[in-house]
Amino acid sequence: MAEGNHKNWRELCSAALEARDPDELLTIVQDLKKVLKCEEQVRRDFREATRANKFPGEIRY
């Protein structure tokens, strides 16, 4: 995926369904993996920030 051409996971899934070339499909699936991993990290960071704000000053071990 080109740097300026960011797609979301839905667009990548659609592109994977339409891909006819195995190399193109592999590239799309690799891009999809990166996007999903990034999205997972954003969600994890959000949950941690939400917990930290819910209990400010609390020390967790």
C-alpha positions in Angstrom: 0.0 0.0 0.0 1.5 3.3 -1.0 2.1 5.8 1.8 -0.5 8.3 0.7 -3.1 5.6 -0.1 -4.4 4.6 3.3 -7.4 2.3 3.3 -9.5 0.9 6.0 -10.1 -2.8 6.6 -13.4 -2.8 4.8 -11.9 -1.4 1.6 -9.1 -3.9 1.8 -11.5 -6.8 2.3 -13.4 -5.7 -0.8 -10.2 -5.4 -2.7 -9.2 -8.9 -1.7 -12.5 -10.3 -2.9 -12.0 -8.7 -6.3 -8.3 -9.5 -6.6 -7.5 -12.0 -9.5 -3.7 -12.0 -9.2 -2.2 -14.1 -6.4 0.6 -11.5 -5.8 -1.9 -8.7 -5.6 -4.0 -10.7 -3.2 -0.9 -11.4 -1.0 -0.1 -7.6 -0.9 -3.7 -6.8 0.0 -3.7 -9.4 2.8 -0.4 -8.1 4.2 -1.8 -4.5 4.2 -5.0 -5.8 5.9 -2.9 -7.4 8.6 -1.1 -4.1 9.2 -4.3 -2.1 9.4 -5.9 -4.6 11.8 -2.9 -4.7 14.0 -2.8 -0.9 14.2 -6.5 -0.7 14.9 -6.1 -3.2 17.7 -3.3 -1.1 19.2 -5.5 2.0 19.1 -8.3 0.2 20.9 -5.9 -1.1 23.5 -4.4 2.3 24.1 -7.9 3.8 24.4 -9.0 1.2 27.0 -5.9 1.8 29.0 -6.4 5.6 28.9 -10.0 5.2 29.9 -9.0 3.0 32.9 -6.3 5.5 33.9 -8.8 8.4 33.7 -11.5 6.5 35.6 -9.2 6.0 38.6 -6.8 8.9 38.7 -4.1 8.7 41.3 -4.6 5.0 41.9 -1.5 2.9 41.9 -1.8 -0.4 40.0 0.5 -3.3 40.1 
